[in-house]
Amino acid sequence: MPDGACWGQPRPRVDNTMLKAIARAHRWKRLMESGRFASVTELAEAEKINQSYLCRVLRLTLLAPDIVEAILDGRQPAALQMDALLKPMPLEWAAQRAALGL
């Protein structure tokens, strides 16, 4: 290899915190849709977590599919952190991409 050349692509940076939050969000959504829990209050009590936190995580089910895929593959921007995902964001997928730097 020539001087300064790298051997391959950099390894993806998979963020386990974001992965777990996305998985939890979809699990909680399924529990709500199945009728097992009648409200987020009931679900939060069953999960022994704060209702506000549950609602913020639950919003992750509204992320654009390509954003979720990028996070699952570890291709999200290095600056993207969990706190940014938990903030309110637009429902439109193009606006989500712009807000998250994707």
Contacts in CASP RR format, 6 or more apart in sequence:
PFRMAT RR
TARGET T0000
AUTHOR 0000-0000-0000
METHOD contacts of the structure
MODEL  1
MPDGACWGQPRPRVDNTMLKAIARAHRWKRLMESGRFASVTELAEAEKIN
QSYLCRVLRLTLLAPDIVEAILDGRQPAALQMDALLKPMPLEWAAQRAAL
GL
1 7 0 8 1.000
12 73 0 8 1.000
12 74 0 8 1.000
12 75 0 8 1.000
13 74 0 8 1.000
13 76 0 8 1.000
13 78 0 8 1.000
14 72 0 8 1.000
14 73 0 8 1.000
14 74 0 8 1.000
15 71 0 8 1.000
15 74 0 8 1.000
15 76 0 8 1.000
15 82 0 8 1.000
17 82 0 8 1.000
18 71 0 8 1.000
18 76 0 8 1.000
18 82 0 8 1.000
18 85 0 8 1.000
19 71 0 8 1.000
19 72 0 8 1.000
21 57 0 8 1.000
21 60 0 8 1.000
21 82 0 8 1.000
21 85 0 8 1.000
21 86 0 8 1.000
22 60 0 8 1.000
22 63 0 8 1.000
22 68 0 8 1.000
22 71 0 8 1.000
22 72 0 8 1.000
24 57 0 8 1.000
25 57 0 8 1.000
25 58 0 8 1.000
25 59 0 8 1.000
25 60 0 8 1.000
25 61 0 8 1.000
26 60 0 8 1.000
26 61 0 8 1.000
28 43 0 8 1.000
28 47 0 8 1.000
28 54 0 8 1.000
28 57 0 8 1.000
28 58 0 8 1.000
29 58 0 8 1.000
29 61 0 8 1.000
31 37 0 8 1.000
31 43 0 8 1.000
32 40 0 8 1.000
32 43 0 8 1.000
37 43 0 8 1.000
37 46 0 8 1.000
40 51 0 8 1.000
40 54 0 8 1.000
40 55 0 8 1.000
40 58 0 8 1.000
41 51 0 8 1.000
43 54 0 8 1.000
44 50 0 8 1.000
44 51 0 8 1.000
44 53 0 8 1.000
44 54 0 8 1.000
47 54 0 8 1.000
56 86 0 8 1.000
57 86 0 8 1.000
59 86 0 8 1.000
59 88 0 8 1.000
59 89 0 8 1.000
60 85 0 8 1.000
62 91 0 8 1.000
63 85 0 8 1.000
63 96 0 8 1.000
64 93 0 8 1.000
64 96 0 8 1.000
64 97 0 8 1.000
66 93 0 8 1.000
66 97 0 8 1.000
66 102 0 8 1.000
67 76 0 8 1.000
67 93 0 8 1.000
67 96 0 8 1.000
67 97 0 8 1.000
67 100 0 8 1.000
67 102 0 8 1.000
70 76 0 8 1.000
70 102 0 8 1.000
71 80 0 8 1.000
76 100 0 8 1.000
76 102 0 8 1.000
77 100 0 8 1.000
77 101 0 8 1.000
77 102 0 8 1.000
79 101 0 8 1.000
80 100 0 8 1.000
80 101 0 8 1.000
80 102 0 8 1.000
84 100 0 8 1.000
85 100 0 8 1.000
89 95 0 8 1.000
89 96 0 8 1.000
89 99 0 8 1.000
89 100 0 8 1.000
90 96 0 8 1.000
90 99 0 8 1.000
96 102 0 8 1.000
END
